[in-house]
Amino acid sequence: MTGKSIEELKAQVSARVDELLPELTALAKDIWDHPELGYEERYATERIMTALEGHNVPVEHGIAGLETALHATVPGSNDGPRIAVLAEYDALAGMGHACGHNLIASSAVGTFLALKAIKDDLNGAVELFGTPAEEGGGGKIVMIEKGAFDGVAAAIMTHPMPDIGAGVTGGYLASSKVTIEFHGREAHSAANPTYGINALDALVMAYVGVNGLRQRLPKDVNISNRISHGGAATNIIHGFAEIEFQVRADKWTTVEETLQKVIQVAEGSAAAIGCTIETRFTIGERVEKPYYMEDKQVPALQELVKVNMQELGIKLAPPMPGVSASSDFGNITQIMPGIQPGMPIPGAVTGPHTPGFAVAAGEQAAAESYLRDTIRMMAWSVIDLLNEPGVLGRVQEDWATAT
């Protein structure tokens, strides 16, 4: 330990961010140029590993039994607490990086490398976790269940947002999906219709039945759906049909209860037509508990991040009513204090999961500005957690009492 003040450490990290910025901007653009779906992010993980190894950082690859998960550590000056910085890098089908995960990945790598510059002055370790398949695959849930985060004291990452300012209080809804297959019996629709058992009829009845179910559900419950298979031709009685339902709510237990009601509606509809059904959960098919959980809000951690944003001159967004998104980062906050502030992409007009947001996430000048602010904010917050006496303890106490 050199006895440097918090202010000196933050200034040193900020200078290191400026040095790293060209490399990190190139990393973000390279990942943007090579979009990959969840659990298939081989190019992104290889690119991140190459970047880390170029700074003499050993990387564990394939942790938690996931090919595209990774882990690296910057040990501090002592055996103090461990703070995790999380990276995501999966893209959206047909839309590329319309959720800005290329920026999430590069900002996490940048935060990790910037803090490496002051490792001998940190009262604990900084750990980078590459977490695959946030977009429906539940990579973080797998990693939790496999013990990848055991012993970590707190976690931080960020999420790109439209250019309306930064936010620290936005939360996540719990969510899960169920796919329901209806199995009947094919027949020619004109020559021998009485032989058939129409799986599509059962599906349509279930669709209508779930719409009726909405009236009996709490106001915070949201149900959406898509018919993924409605038959192969018009001149047959359909022997197979498939629909996927997604449920969101304030609590994962409410999601679980609602999905069971949806399945009951499907069972009744199938029985009325003479079909059978099969169900499978399609969020996190690799996990034991297939729910994206709501996040635990930690006011002490939010205030810490907000203060650093203000000191860096980052504009804060006005308070927004409610939340509508879901993420497996919510599961992280159920096992440790965690925060995922929203950071604006300069010039981004539309929100995530739109073509315009994908374009904004790939703009070099916007990425550079986003990364500069985001990395400094995360690195400063980690410094406070590790080196400011009492801060991490207050955060953990706040988390322990949060609902």
N, C-alpha and C positions, 0 to 999 in steps of 0.2 A: 504494500500500500504506500502511495506517495502522499496521502493526505490532501489530495485535491478537493476543492469544494464542488458542490453540485453544479454551480454555475460554470466552473472551469470544465467539468466533464461534459456538460451540454454544449459548450462552445467547441470543444474538441470534436465531439461527435458531429456537430453541424458542419465543421470544416471537412470532415471525412466524407460526409454525404456529398458535398460539392465535388470532391475528387472521384467518387464512385458513380456519379450521376450519368455520364455518357455510357458507361458499361451497363448500368441498370436499365436505361431507356432502350438500349439495343436489345437487352434480354426481353423486356416487355413486348417489343415489336416482333421479335423472333417467335415468341410463343403465340402472339396474335396471328402471325402469318401461318402457323401450323396448328390450327384448332383440332382438338382431340376430345372424344367423348369420355365420360367417366370410366375409370379402370383401364382406359386405353391410352393414357397420357404418357406414352413412352418417350416421345420426342421432348416434351416439356421436362420430364424428370431428368433425362440425360443432359439436357441443356443447363438445368439448374446445378446438377452435380458437377459439370465441367466448370461452371462459374465458381463454385465453392472450392473445388480442388485447385483452381487457379490462384486462390488466396491461401493455399496450404491448409485447407480445412478437410479433414477426413469425413466421409459421408457414409452412413449406413443406408443401404438400399433394400427395398422389399420388406420393410418392417411390418409387423402384425400380419404376416402372411399375404400382404398386398404388394403386387409387383411394382406399382407406381407410387408407393408411399416411401418417404425418406426421413432421415433424422440426422442432425448434426449438432454439435455442442461447442460452445465457447465457455470453458471453465473460468470462473472468477478467481479472485485471490484467496478464497477460502471455501469451506464446505457450507456455504450459505444456501438460501433457497434457490429453487430453479424456476425461471420464468420462461414460458413457451411463447414463441412467435409462430403463428400458423400461416401456411401458404395453401392456396387452392389454385388449380390450373386447368380444370376441365372446362370444355366449351359446351354450347347448346347445339342440338341437332338442327341442321339447316340454317343456323344463324351465326355460327362462329362464336367469337367472344363478346356476345351481346350482354353478358353479365360482368364483363371486365375482369375476369379471373386472371388474365395476363398481367394486369396491374396489381392484383392482390399478391400474385407470386413474386413479382419483381420487388414490390415494397417490402415483403417479408424478408427476402434475401438481402435487400439493402439495409434493413434494420439490423439484421444479424451481423452483417459485415461491418457496419458502422460501429456497433457495440464491441466488436472484436478489437477495434483500435484502442479501447480503454479497458480491456479485460483484466489487466493487473490492478485496476482500481475499482472493480466491481465486487460487492459483497455477496456474490452468488453467481450462478451460472445462467447463461442465456442459451436456450435450445430452439432450434428451428425444426419444425415438423411440416413435411409435405403431406397434405391430406387429400387424397383423390376423391373424385366422384361426389362432390357436394350436390350436384344437380340431380338428385333423386337416388343416388347410389348409397348414400349413408356411409361414406368412407370413415368419417370421424367416429361413427358408432362402432364400426368394426374395430378401430384402433382402441377405443375405450374398452370394449369387451375383451380385447387381447392384452390389456394392461399397458399399452404404449405410453399412457400419460400418468402412470402411477408415480406418486411422489412429487408431481409438479405443483407449484404453489399458486400460480395464476397464469392466465393466457390472454394474449392480445392479437388481434388482426384487424384489418379494415375492409370496408366494402365501398367500391365506387358508387357515386350517386350523381344525379343531374346537377347542373351548376346553379344551385340555389343556396349553397352554404353547407357547412359541416353539421353533423348531428351526433349526439352521444346517448340520447335517451330512447331511441327507437328500439322496439323489442321484436321478438319473433313469435308467431303463432305455432302451436303444435300442429302436426300434420301427419297423415299417412294415406296410403292408397291401397285399394283392393281391386283386383281383377277377377271378374266372375265369368266363368265359361258356362254356357248353356248347351247341353247335349240332348239332341232329339233323334229323329230318324228321317233320312232323305227319302223323297219320293217325287215323281213327276207331278207338277202342280195341276195339270189338266187330266192326264191319263189315269192317275191313281192317287189323288190327294188324300183319300181316307187312310191310306197306309202310312202316311207321313206323320211325324210329330214335329211341329214347327218351333225350333229353338228361337227363331227371331220373334215370334209372337210372345214367347215367355220373356225375352229381353225387353220388348216394348212394354209389357205389363209391369215389369220391374222398374223400368224408367219412369213410368207414370206413377207407380206406387211410391217411389222415393221422392218424387215431387210432392205428393201428398204428405209424406212423412215430415217434410220441412216445417209444416204448420205446428207440429208437436215438439219442435226442437228449440233449445235456448237461442236467443237472438245472436249470440256470438258464434254459432256454428255455421260454417259455410260448406256446402256440398257442390262439387263440380264433377263433370263426367265427360267421357268420350266413348263413342261406339267404335271399337277397334276392329270388329269383324261383324258385318251385317248380312253375310251371304255371298255366294259366288255367282249367282245368275238369277234371273227373274222367273224362270220356268221350272223351278224346283221348290219343294218344301225343304226349308233349311234345317239341316241336321246339326249345325253348329253356329253359334253366335257368341260374341264376347263384348263385354263393356267394362270400363275401368272407372271407378269412383274415387275421388279425392275428398277427404274431409279435413277441414281446419277448424281449430277452436283455441280458446285461451289456455286450456289444459290438455295434456296428452291423455288423461283419463277420460275426458269428455270425448275425445276423438275415438278412443277405443270403444266406448259405449255406443257411439253413433254408428261406427262401422258394423258392429254386431246387429244393430237394427236394420241397416242397409242389407246385410246378408239375410236376415229373416224375411225381409220383403222379397228378395230374390228367390229364396226357398219356397215361399208361398206361391209366387208367380210360376215357378217351374212346376210345382205340384199341380197347379190348375191346368196346365197344358199337357202334363205328362212327361216333362223333361227331368233330367238330373242336372246338378250343377257341381262345379269345382271352383274353389276360391284360392287365391294366392295373394299375399301382400307384395306390392311392387315398389314400395319405398324400402330400400335397404334389404334386398332379397338375401344378402349374405349375412344378415345379423339375426340375433336371437329375439330382439325386441324392436320390431320394425316401425318405430315412431320417431319423427323429428320432434323433439320436445320444445316446449316454450322455454325462453331464456329467463334466468334469474337476474333481475336488475340489481346492481350494486351501486348505490348512490355515492359511496366514498370513492369508488373507482371512476365513476362518471365525472365526479368533480375534479379528480386529479387530471384526467384527460382534457376536460374542458379548460382548466387553467393553463395547461400547456398549449392548447390551441390558441387561447387568447394572447399568451406571451409571444407566440409565433406569428400573430397577426392573421390567423385563419378566421375567415368570416363564418359565424354560426348561422345555421338556418333557423327560421321561425319554428316554433313548436308545431308538430303535425298531429292531426287527430288519429288516434288508433294505429294499428299495425296490420299489415296484410300479407307479409312475406313469411316464409319458413326456411329454416336452415339447420343442418346438423350441428352448427355451432351452438344452438340451444342446448344440445346434449352435453357439450363441453361445460357450459355454465351450471349444469346440474351436479358436476363432480368437483368444480373448483371455481373461484372467481374468474370471470372472463368478460371481455368487452370487445365489440366489433363496431367502432365508430363508422359512420358514413362520411366519406370524403368526396367533395365535388370534383368531377372532371371538367376543367375549363372548357366552355363552349358546348357542353352536353345539354341539349334541350329536352330530349325525351328520357324516360326512365329505363332501367334494365329490362332485358328481354325484348328489345325493339331493334330494328335495323339501324336506326339513327344512333343508338347507344353503342352498337358494335363499331360503327364508324368512328365515333368519338374516342373509344378505347384504343383505337389504333393510330390516332394522330400523334406524331412525335412531339410536337410542342406541348400539347395538352398532357401527354404522358410525363414529360419532363417536369412540368409544373406540379402535377399530381404527386409524383414520386418525391419531389423535394419536400413538400409540406408533410406528406404522409409519413415518410421515414423519420423525419425529425420529430414529429409528434409522438410516434411509437417509441423511438429510442429514448426521448426525454422521459416518457412515462415509465419505461423499464428502469431507467436510472433512479427515478423517484422511488419505485417499488423496492429496489435493491439497496439503495444507499441512504435514503432519507429515513432517519430513525422513526419507528412507529407506524410508518405509512402502510406497509404490507399487513401489519397486524390489524389496523383499523379496517382495511379492505376485507380481510378474511372474517372479521367479526360481523361486518355488514352483510357479507355473503351468507354467513351461517344463519342469520335471522331473516333473510329475504325469502319471499314466497314465490 
